[in-house]
Amino acid sequence: MFLSKFSQAIQSENKGLHIMIVGCGKVGVTLVEQLSKEGHDITVIDTDAGLVQNVTNTYDIMGMVGNGASYSVQIEAGIADTDLFIAVTGSDELNLLCCTVAKQVGDCAAIARVRTPDYSKESAYLREKLGLAMIINPELETALEACRILLLPSALEVGSFAHGQAEMVKFKIPEGNLLDGISLMELHRNVESNLLVCVVEREDNVIIPSGGFVLQKDDVISFVSTPKIARSFLSKIGFNIRQARSAMIVGGGRAAYYLATQLLKNGIEVRIIEQDKKRCEELSILLPKAIIINGDGSDEELLREEGIDSVEAFIPLTGIDEENIILTLFARQFSNAKVITKINRIGFKSVIDKLDLGSILFPKYITSEAIIAYVRAMSNTIGRNNIRTLYYLVNRKAEAIEFEIEEESAVTGVPLMNLSLKPSLLVTCINRGGKILIPKGTDEIRVGDTVIIVTVHTGFNDILDILA
Amino acid sequence: MNRPMIRYVLGSVLKIEALLLMLPWLVGMIYRESQAVYYVAVASLCGLFGLLMTYKRPSSNVFYMKEGCLTTALSWIILSMFGAVPFFATGEIPSYADALFETISGFTTTGASILPDVEALSHCSLFWRSLTHWIGGMGVLVFLLAVVPMSGGGSMNLMRAESPGPSVGKLVPKIKTTARILYVIYLAMTVIEIVLLLVSGMPLFDSVTLSFGTAGTGGFGVRGDSIASYSVLQQWIITVFMILFGVNFNFYYYLIYRQVKKGFSMEEVRWYLIVILTAIAGIFLNIRHLYESGFKALTDAAFQVGSIITTTGYCTTDFDLWPGFSRSILVLLMFIGACAGSTGGGMKVSRGIIAVRTLKKELLSYIHPKSVKKIQYEDKPLEHDVLRSLNVYIITYVILFSLSVLLISLDEYDLVTNFTAVAATFNNIGPGLSMVGPTGNFAFFSVWAKILLMIDMLAGRLELFPILILFHPEIWREFFSKKQEREKAKQKAGDKN
């Protein structure tokens, strides 16, 4: 009795959630990396002993070898105390089964990765019927992000907040641009007042700028605004804001299918190059409006023949990172097309950053962003202010978080200039009933708003965390 | 090699030792002993070094297996070197080599002593001797992990290098929580033993020091005849607790978390108890005729079996005078040792179980050459890697053991003395047979033989490889290489451009 109370005291001291992750693949390991850094108790399950060994050697977590869908394995791994169950094995069916069993055995929230197009259309139905907290589809998310970039090709990254009413746009200031050498105050006065520059990357530094900050060429800046203002601002400073009209995709995998569907919906002409004849036939049935080309996408002649020099966007989506990078470099050399590179593995990031590839997508991060946002909201015990969206910025050195304000607290009803905020933090945007406000010092946060915060501090669970 | 990190961990270990050295000082103050002042002096010295070494936090906390092993080995060596200073400074042990032997014997929970007369020591020194057992039993780095915040999975490499047993599992996902749970169980059991001994009428000082010795499965007593002059009840309490501390601590974890069934289905614990009962029965029948009362024979048999198999090394009688069969049983128990994941030493029961199963499998493959059989342990199939490292462990064990016996025989004592002296130190037990038996001590060996035995004790406590790796030239080549600094300089130059 005495001992059990004692040990409970030890356990309760760490506030982290108990999280169980089935599947130690790429997504599984990314999740482990981020979640263990945020102080949660993690148990991983995989059938491959080698993979489990690897991940337990690198991170401070517990590993178990076994079938994650099995009742007894889940019991042994401690499902009874688990708060959140995440299934990210390679098989959709297994993931759904794991979650279904876990929901029956333990009292926990469950997240499953489901990426086959067959199910993805029904994901809302599946989620509701199986009682899952979330269904994630990295390929679809990647495609949506790629699509957002192609609709605004001068941007390096486009993130969407508040159901798309606000956007965070990232771009690089070219030499001789209007913005080179002006301060943010001048920018507001002379160019566009209704936007907020929230992060500036200069060389290896991440800066959350204040009004006196002077922009330079080669700075990579991110700003938050409504999509309309963002476009007019970019055109004012001499950027091309016309969306791409044609796109060439190399590789016909799931991500390519999702991207093509999105692009066709937005009236962009799509060409897909795929090596496997059978897959080509499938794609041609699934995507009747797209041009499907059966050939080797890494064949220079074929790319020229299919018009790589005239296409407006080029997206290599093969499963091999090295091939994607080479194709991107090739495209940058021979055409003016907007290129987006998908990188699956995260190793050698410093080399990749030096290559000047333009827009880079990391599907692993896109998945973990969504899950981390959910976990942060879950471990938030202070109030009921939920996290809606979370984006990693600049190699995860900064975060943009959208909070939903559901109740009165120390931050509501007070003009922003009277709040003592943490340094290197900005309240970038307030969404009040669908209207986007770029806040001034006199504005205040009200109940019912959603608020977007940009910060270099990590691990915010609650809007109150912004206070110093 | 991440030298700043190694330095930082070693510094933290010294800081902990400084705090621990304050305890014997307190004891000395209570008994008004002049020796206490040396403990304060050494404590401040440790604290000073510790503070200097931890002044600068290392920039990177990347920690690989080799760093883990090296740090563990170095921590134990540094810990012993500083821990030996008070014995030497107070003049109670006139030679530093002897003081070091005594301290290493303490920290490795061996309990082999070079002191002819224990009772001549001051209370503070006796207390410090027993306290080293308690610290060494669960491990100082495990303690470090429990109290010092260290992020990153690399810290697992520290725990793995220090904890006894073929494979180290965590109880809960976080290493810090695991370390804390272990220490809480350890502390709680020690306190229970102290209280029981007090209730049975033992003086406070004796109950605390003897409990420390039992908990760490060490074996330093505070009386010249070890435990023999205590009452039968007290002997039984110590017997039971010795056996309890030799049980895999996972067992207690399961009990606390109401997974009683899982706890009792642990094969290792079952076999451990079976071996103990068989050994007690064998010895009892063998020595029955030497005693007038059967109960006294049983008490002595149980005590000695519990003491030897858990590698504690307390004794209630001079078992060197027992018949050959009983002595042979005791020597065999020395090698079996306690459970993995306990505070005891030796080869560990789990290794024994797996080794026997490997043998069975091998025999089967002679009868059915094409048969396929996976060895199971605790209801789980064992990976090839685990078996391989277990076999290598046993081979290494035999080689080191033979080598030590060979080298120590240069001192020209009889074979039983040499053999059991190595067995008793390598398995962290304490007393052996013949000249190093319960009534003897290790003082007569030459300095070189003592150094050899010190290495044996450390190797035995740290499961051989962390100590062996110290003898691999590549470790030191990497440790002293200037490559890191060159790379750092290069990076800095790059940043400026």
Contacts between the chains, C-beta under 8 A, distances in Angstrom:
chain1	res1	chain2	res2	distance
A	2	B	188	7.6
A	3	B	184	7.6
A	3	B	185	7.3
A	3	B	188	5.9
A	3	B	256	4.9
A	4	B	256	5.3
A	4	B	257	7.4
A	4	B	258	7.6
A	6	B	184	5.6
A	6	B	188	7.0
A	7	B	181	5.9
A	7	B	184	6.4
A	7	B	256	5.5
A	7	B	257	7.4
A	10	B	177	6.2
A	10	B	180	4.9
A	10	B	181	6.1
A	10	B	184	6.3
A	11	B	172	7.4
A	11	B	177	6.5
A	14	B	174	6.7
A	14	B	176	7.9
A	14	B	177	6.6
A	16	B	174	8.0
A	18	B	173	7.8
A	36	B	153	7.8
A	37	B	151	7.7
A	41	B	172	6.5
A	41	B	173	4.2
A	41	B	174	5.7
A	41	B	177	7.6
A	42	B	173	5.2
A	43	B	173	5.6
A	49	B	383	5.7
A	56	B	153	7.3
A	56	B	156	7.4
A	57	B	153	6.4
A	57	B	156	6.8
A	58	B	153	4.8
A	59	B	152	7.8
A	59	B	153	4.2
A	60	B	151	7.5
A	60	B	152	6.9
A	60	B	153	4.7
A	60	B	155	6.8
A	60	B	156	6.7
A	60	B	173	7.3
A	60	B	174	5.8
A	60	B	175	5.1
A	60	B	176	7.9
A	61	B	153	7.4
A	61	B	173	4.9
A	61	B	174	7.9
A	62	B	170	5.3
A	62	B	172	6.8
A	62	B	173	4.2
A	204	B	495	7.8
